[in-house]
Amino acid sequence: MKQIIIILTVLISFTGCKQVNENKPTKIIEEKRETVFIRQYPENISKIFKAHGAIEKWNTMENLEFTMKKETGDEKTTTALKSRK
């Protein structure tokens, strides 16, 4: 009886620990989703974007510079668009 239990234990341990070595190539499917936000701008801002070549062009600009004529002389304003400085 002891021999049967030992034989069964040995058989179960060898068959239970069997490692399957499958070298099948796996396909990794990568899905890219791009979220596009369409914003509604007020009419006066939309006119500015249109005058400067659309919103995409406006986003590539680094600085905004303009001059206002005043009685005391011209006032020149320069603004960094990304940091608003």
C-alpha positions in Angstrom: 0.0 0.0 0.0 2.8 2.4 0.8 4.4 1.7 -2.5 1.2 2.6 -4.4 0.9 5.9 -2.5 4.6 6.7 -3.2 4.2 5.9 -6.9 1.0 7.9 -7.2 2.6 10.9 -5.4 5.6 10.8 -7.7 3.4 10.5 -10.9 1.2 13.3 -9.8 4.1 15.6 -9.0 5.7 15.0 -12.4 2.5 15.4 -14.4 1.3 18.4 -12.3 4.4 20.4 -12.9 4.5 20.0 -16.6 5.6 23.2 -18.4 4.1 24.0 -21.7 6.7 25.7 -24.0 4.8 27.2 -26.9 6.8 29.5 -29.1 3.9 31.1 -30.9 4.4 34.7 -32.0 1.9 36.9 -30.4 0.3 39.9 -32.1 0.1 43.1 -30.1 -2.7 45.2 -31.4 -2.3 48.8 -30.5 -5.2 51.1 -30.9 -4.7 54.8 -31.1 -7.6 57.0 -30.5 -7.3 60.7 -31.0 -9.8 63.0 -29.3 -10.5 66.2 -31.1 -12.2 68.9 -29.2 -14.1 71.4 -31.3 -14.5 74.6 -29.5 -17.0 77.3 -30.2 -15.4 80.7 -30.0 -17.2 84.0 -29.9 -17.6 85.7 -33.3 -15.0 88.5 -32.7 -12.3 85.9 -31.6 -13.2 83.7 -34.7 -12.5 86.8 -36.9 -9.1 87.2 -35.3 -8.2 83.5 -35.9 -9.4 83.8 -39.5 -7.3 86.9 -40.1 -4.2 85.1 -38.8 -4.7 81.9 -40.8 -7.0 79.8 -38.6 -6.7 78.4 -35.1 -3.9 76.0 -36.1 -1.7 78.8 -37.2 -2.6 80.8 -34.1 -1.5 77.9 -31.9 2.0 77.9 -33.5 2.6 81.5 -32.8 4.9 82.4 -29.9 4.3 86.2 -29.4 1.7 88.8 -30.2 3.0 92.3 -30.9 0.9 95.4 -31.8 1.2 99.1 -31.7 -1.5 101.5 -30.6 -1.3 105.2 -31.6 -1.9 107.6 -28.7 -1.7 111.3 -28.2 1.4 110.9 -26.1 3.1 108.6 -28.6 2.9 105.1 -29.9 2.3 102.4 -27.4 3.9 99.1 -28.3 2.6 95.9 -26.6 4.3 92.5 -26.8 2.7 89.4 -25.2 4.0 85.8 -25.0 1.0 83.8 -26.0 1.8 80.6 -24.0 2.6 82.3 -20.7 0.6 85.5 -21.1 3.7 87.5 -20.0 
